[in-house]
Amino acid sequence: MIGFIQDHAYRIEDYLSAGGIIMIPLIILSVLMWALIINKAFILRQLYRKNMSRKKAAEVVKADAFPDQHEYKGITALFITEFLSRRSGRSSIDKFILDETVMSVVASLDKYLAFIGILAGVAPLMGLLGTVTGMIATFDIISVFGTGNAKAMAGGISEALITTQTGLLVAIPGLYMRNFLTRRAENLKQRISSLGIYLKRYV
């Protein structure tokens, strides 16, 4: 088992070294992107769990009592808690506060999604940069040794191909996850917007 792990570790090391200097920012970009994806997925998952019904939310608002944090932890409880912490006690003002709370919670659901999309979009461009540097290295070798030294040329070609491949491997799942998380966030936004309209009659 240890030998198997060591063998794969050496292969990964060879793969990264063959990709050249561009592999360093690509790896950093990939780690940062996946850290944000995992963080956002965990947050959205928590917001889907232990949600209270509209009827219960209305009862909590009328009673002006914060929801039980042990029983309710979803997006509805978060929204109600945020609204009650801002509430003024005057119906005309509270309706504006309710709208403001809806906008605030909806905006918070988009946090990191745009940045994840940017990182996923930059990855293939970094791979393309690696392609250019690899081809430049190849042409430099050709200009010195001609086309007869295939082994020397292989280093530049492999750098060009590996960085392109790595950029695509980072970008494709990154864009998929960004769209997946965006859809989940949009569902929560619609739920909060609908809840805000529903609760106005109880404010």
C-alpha positions as a printed Julia matrix, in Angstrom:
203×3 Matrix{Float64}:
   0.0    0.0     0.0
   2.81   2.44    0.91
   4.64   1.53   -2.3
   1.45   2.21   -4.3
   1.08   5.65   -2.7
   4.75   6.48   -3.27
   4.5    5.4    -6.91
   1.53   7.7    -7.5
   3.23  10.53   -5.6
   6.23  10.26   -7.92
   3.98  10.26  -10.96
   2.2   13.4    -9.76
   5.54  15.07   -9.05
   6.77  14.21  -12.56
   3.53  15.5   -14.05
   3.8   18.83  -12.21
   7.48  19.3   -13.01
   6.84  18.54  -16.7
   4.23  21.32  -16.77
   6.77  23.98  -15.87
   6.43  27.15  -13.81
   2.82  27.79  -14.89
   1.7   24.75  -12.89
   2.36  26.62   -9.61
  -0.29  29.35  -10.11
  -2.63  26.74  -11.61
  -2.4   24.57   -8.5
  -2.87  27.6    -6.2
  -5.86  28.7    -8.28
  -7.37  25.21   -8.13
  -6.94  24.88   -4.34
  -8.46  28.33   -3.73
 -11.39  27.64   -6.07
 -12.23  24.29   -4.47
 -11.91  25.73   -0.96
 -14.54  28.34   -1.89
 -16.74  25.72   -3.58
 -16.69  23.41   -0.56
 -17.33  26.32    1.81
 -20.28  27.59   -0.28
 -21.74  24.09   -0.73
 -21.62  23.52    3.04
 -23.3   26.87    3.77
 -26.09  26.28    1.23
 -26.62  22.76    2.54
 -27.11  24.13    6.05
 -29.64  26.67    4.76
 -31.76  23.89    3.25
 -31.94  21.96    6.53
 -34.37  22.34    9.47
 -36.49  25.01    7.79
 -39.67  26.29    9.42
 -42.96  26.55    7.55
 -44.52  29.85    6.45
 -47.21  29.46    9.08
 -44.63  29.01   11.83
 -42.63  31.98   10.52
 -45.75  34.16   10.67
 -46.41  33.05   14.26
 -42.86  33.92   15.26
 -43.11  37.36   13.65
 -46.46  38.11   15.32
 -45.09  36.99   18.68
 -41.92  39.03   18.08
 -39.88  36.09   19.4
 -36.67  34.77   17.88
 -36.91  31.23   16.46
 -35.45  28.34   18.44
 -31.89  27.94   17.1
 -31.76  24.25   18.06
 -34.98  23.41   16.22
 -34.69  25.7    13.18
 -31.43  26.44   11.36
 -32.46  26.94    7.74
 -32.79  29.99    5.52
 -36.21  30.91    6.92
 -34.93  31.01   10.51
 -31.94  33.09    9.37
 -34.25  35.53    7.61
 -36.65  35.83   10.56
 -33.78  36.34   13.01
 -32.27  39.04   10.8
 -35.6   40.81   10.45
 -36.48  40.69   14.15
 -33.04  42.06   15.09
 -33.75  45.11   12.88
 -37.42  45.53   13.7
 -38.53  48.97   14.93
 -42.0   48.11   16.27
 -43.81  50.47   13.89
 -45.75  48.69   11.14
 -45.12  51.27    8.38
 -41.37  51.24    9.01
 -41.16  47.48    9.58
 -42.5   46.82    6.07
 -39.54  48.74    4.65
 -37.21  46.9     7.02
 -38.68  43.6     5.81
 -37.91  44.52    2.19
 -34.41  45.61    3.17
 -33.86  42.3     5.0
 -35.0   40.37    1.92
 -32.46  42.23   -0.23
 -29.71  41.73    2.36
 -30.26  37.98    2.71
 -30.65  37.51   -1.06
 -27.39  39.39   -1.68
 -25.55  37.24    0.89
 -26.49  34.08   -1.05
 -24.4   35.28   -4.01
 -21.24  35.59   -1.91
 -18.2   33.91   -3.54
 -20.18  32.64   -6.57
 -18.84  35.32   -8.91
 -15.28  34.79   -7.64
 -15.59  31.02   -8.2
 -16.69  31.73  -11.77
 -13.74  34.07  -12.3
 -11.25  31.49  -11.03
 -12.78  28.79  -13.24
 -12.61  31.16  -16.24
  -8.99  32.15  -15.57
  -7.79  28.51  -15.37
  -7.89  27.76  -19.15
  -6.21  31.12  -19.82
  -3.39  30.12  -17.49
  -3.22  26.82  -19.38
  -3.0   28.76  -22.64
  -0.16  30.82  -21.2
   1.62  27.55  -20.42
   1.02  26.45  -24.01
   2.69  29.61  -25.3
   5.7   29.34  -22.96
   6.07  25.64  -23.85
   6.03  26.36  -27.58
   8.52  29.22  -27.13
  10.84  26.8   -25.3
  10.41  24.29  -28.13
  11.28  26.85  -30.83
  14.3   28.0   -28.81
  15.57  24.4   -28.81
  14.89  24.08  -32.56
  16.8   27.29  -33.23
  19.85  25.9   -31.38
  19.81  22.15  -32.17
  17.48  21.96  -35.17
  14.75  19.34  -35.44
  17.08  16.4   -34.92
  17.0   16.47  -31.1
  13.55  15.03  -30.39
  14.25  14.47  -26.7
  15.04  18.14  -26.12
  11.95  19.22  -28.07
   9.7   16.88  -26.05
  10.16  18.94  -22.88
   8.68  22.09  -24.4
   5.86  20.19  -26.12
   4.92  18.33  -22.95
   4.9   21.62  -21.02
   2.51  23.1   -23.59
   0.14  20.12  -23.51
   0.19  19.49  -19.76
  -0.61  23.1   -18.82
  -3.48  23.18  -21.33
  -4.83  19.91  -19.99
  -4.53  21.06  -16.36
  -6.25  24.36  -17.11
  -9.21  22.52  -18.63
  -9.3   19.99  -15.78
  -9.58  22.87  -13.32
 -12.05  24.94  -15.36
 -14.65  22.34  -16.4
 -15.63  21.01  -12.94
 -15.25  24.52  -11.52
 -17.8   25.97  -13.96
 -20.14  23.02  -13.37
 -20.0   23.48   -9.59
 -20.47  27.23   -9.92
 -23.66  26.69  -11.98
 -24.85  24.01   -9.55
 -24.36  26.29   -6.54
 -25.98  29.21   -8.4
 -29.11  27.13   -9.02
 -29.33  26.2    -5.34
 -28.85  29.82   -4.33
 -31.56  30.94   -6.79
 -34.03  28.5    -5.22
 -33.32  29.99   -1.8
 -33.68  33.53   -3.19
 -37.12  32.73   -4.58
 -38.13  31.23   -1.24
 -37.03  34.32    0.68
 -38.65  36.75   -1.77
 -41.93  34.85   -1.54
 -41.69  34.7     2.25
 -41.08  38.45    2.46
 -44.3   39.16    0.53
 -46.22  36.65    2.66
 -45.04  38.12    5.98
 -46.02  41.73    5.14
 -49.59  41.06    6.27
 -48.3   40.04    9.71
 -45.97  43.0    10.26
